[in-house]
Amino acid sequence: MSTTTDLQYPIGRLTHVMSANDPMRRTAIDEIAALPARMREAVAGLTEAQLDTPYRPGGWTVRQVVHHVPDSHVHAYIRLKLALTEDAPTITPYDEKTWARLADSRLPVEVSLTLLDSVHARWVALCRDLKASDWARTFIHPEYPEGPRTIDWLVQVYAWHSNHHLAHITSLRQREGWRT
């Protein structure tokens, strides 16, 4: 992944392969598996004021980013399970911006870091057990009218999503000179 000076997309915008191969899938799963520890490291030692600092002008605070990631990844995990157990289920999108303003996004980050540990342990276990035919299983995402999304797509998107939000925090730390 390349880096960029775009504060909203510090690793660049998502580009994914519609049909991934096994090494690409393993890499994506490994990135998802590594996120909980990397997220903990990214926020280690931050003060309350630093946690409440937006990663960019008009952007979420570090705290909101930390709470957003498990919100989003719980959805991805459930979407995976639905796609594995139902024929092309229609998933429910959510308004992430509104969720980021709810009271639970002001809790200590440890609450969401613990949730991230648990969700990722289960999610990665499922991903590592997928059979070749499972990667093509689909679900309907109403925000993508061009057609069904595959499990292949889901895993590629969330590997990027993991690194995307991690980079919001790590690039802010670097810009501000906050030590790890």
C-alpha positions in Angstrom: 0.0 0.0 0.0 1.2 3.4 -0.9 1.1 6.4 1.4 -0.2 9.8 0.4 -0.5 13.3 1.8 -4.3 13.2 1.7 -5.3 13.3 5.4 -8.6 11.6 4.7 -7.0 8.8 2.7 -3.5 8.4 4.1 -2.9 5.1 2.4 -4.8 6.0 -0.8 -8.3 5.1 -1.8 -9.5 1.6 -1.9 -8.5 -0.5 -4.9 -9.3 -4.1 -4.8 -9.2 -7.1 -7.1 -12.6 -8.5 -8.0 -11.2 -12.1 -8.1 -8.4 -12.5 -5.6 -6.0 -15.4 -5.5 -5.0 -17.4 -2.4 -1.9 -15.4 -1.6 -3.9 -12.2 -1.8 -6.6 -13.6 0.4 -4.0 -14.8 3.0 -2.4 -11.4 3.0 -5.8 -9.7 3.6 -6.7 -12.1 6.4 -3.3 -11.5 8.0 -3.9 -7.8 7.9 -7.3 -8.2 9.5 -5.7 -10.5 12.1 -3.0 -8.0 12.9 -5.2 -5.0 13.4 -6.2 -5.4 17.1 -2.6 -5.4 18.3 -1.6 -2.7 15.8 -4.5 -0.5 17.0 -3.5 -0.9 20.6 0.0 0.1 19.7 -1.2 3.1 17.7 -3.1 4.5 20.7 -0.7 3.4 23.5 0.2 6.3 25.8 -2.1 8.8 24.3 -3.6 11.3 26.7 -7.4 12.0 26.9 -6.7 15.3 25.0 -4.8 13.5 22.3 -7.6 10.8 22.0 -10.1 13.7 21.5 -8.0 15.3 18.7 -9.4 15.0 15.2 -7.1 13.2 12.8 -7.8 15.9 10.2 -9.8 19.1 10.1 -13.4 18.2 10.1 -12.6 14.5 10.7 -13.3 12.2 13.6 -11.3 12.2 16.7 -8.9 9.4 17.4 -11.4 8.1 20.0 -14.2 8.1 17.4 -11.9 6.2 15.0 -11.1 3.6 17.6 -14.8 3.1 18.3 -15.8 3.2 14.7 -13.5 0.3 13.7 -15.2 -2.4 15.8 -18.6 -1.0 14.9 -17.7 -1.5 11.2 -16.0 -4.8 11.7 -18.8 -6.3 13.7 -21.0 -5.5 10.6 -18.4 -7.1 8.3 -18.2 -10.3 10.5 -22.0 -10.6 10.5 -22.2 -10.0 6.8 -19.6 -12.8 6.3 -21.7 -15.2 8.4 -24.9 -14.2 6.5 -23.2 -14.8 3.2 -22.0 -18.2 4.4 -25.3 -19.3 5.7 -27.9 -17.7 3.4 -28.3 -17.4 -0.4 -27.4 -13.8 -1.3 -28.9 -12.1 1.8 -29.6 -8.4 1.7 -27.6 -6.7 4.5 -28.5 -3.6 6.4 -26.2 -0.6 6.0 -25.8 1.8 8.9 -25.0 5.5 9.2 -21.5 5.5 10.5 -21.3 9.3 10.9 -24.4 9.2 13.2 -23.0 6.2 15.1 -19.8 8.1 15.7 -21.7 10.8 17.6 -23.5 8.4 19.9 -22.6 8.3 23.6 -20.7 5.0 23.3 -18.2 6.7 21.1 -17.1 8.8 24.1 -16.3 5.8 26.3 -12.7 4.8 27.1 -11.0 3.3 24.0 -10.2 0.1 25.9 -13.9 -0.8 25.6 -13.6 -0.9 21.8 -10.1 -2.4 21.8 -11.4 -5.3 23.7 -14.4 -5.7 21.3 -11.9 -5.5 18.4 -9.8 -8.3 19.9 -12.9 -10.6 20.2 -14.5 -9.8 16.9 -11.3 -10.3 15.0 -10.5 -13.6 16.7 -13.8 -15.0 15.5 -13.7 -13.3 12.1 -10.2 -14.5 11.3 -11.0 -18.0 12.4 -13.9 -18.1 10.0 -11.9 -16.6 7.1 -9.0 -19.1 7.6 -11.5 -21.9 7.4 -13.2 -20.8 4.1 -13.3 -23.3 1.3 -12.5 -22.3 -2.3 -16.2 -22.1 -3.2 -17.0 -19.9 -0.2 -15.0 -16.9 -1.6 -17.6 -16.5 -4.4 -20.6 -16.5 -2.0 -22.5 -13.3 -2.2 -24.6 -10.8 -0.3 -26.6 -7.8 -1.4 -25.4 -4.4 -0.2 -28.1 -1.7 -0.9 -25.4 0.9 -1.3 -23.9 -1.0 -4.3 -26.7 -1.1 -6.9 -24.4 -2.6 -9.5 -24.8 -6.0 -8.0 -24.0 -8.5 -5.3 -20.8 -8.3 -3.3 -18.7 -11.4 -2.7 -16.9 -12.6 0.3 -13.7 -12.0 -1.7 -14.7 -8.4 -2.0 -15.6 -8.1 1.7 -12.2 -9.4 2.9 -10.3 -7.2 0.5 -12.3 -4.1 1.6 -11.8 -4.7 5.3 -8.1 -5.4 5.0 -7.9 -1.9 3.4 -10.3 -0.5 6.0 -8.1 -1.8 8.8 -5.0 -0.1 7.4 -6.9 3.0 6.4 -8.1 3.8 9.9 -4.9 2.7 11.6 -3.1 5.2 9.3 -5.4 8.0 10.5 -4.0 7.5 13.9 -0.4 6.8 13.1 -0.1 9.6 10.6 -1.6 12.1 13.2 0.9 10.8 15.8 3.7 11.4 13.4 2.5 14.8 12.3 2.1 15.9 15.9 5.3 14.3 17.1 3.4 12.2 19.7 5.7 9.4 20.9 4.7 5.8 20.9 
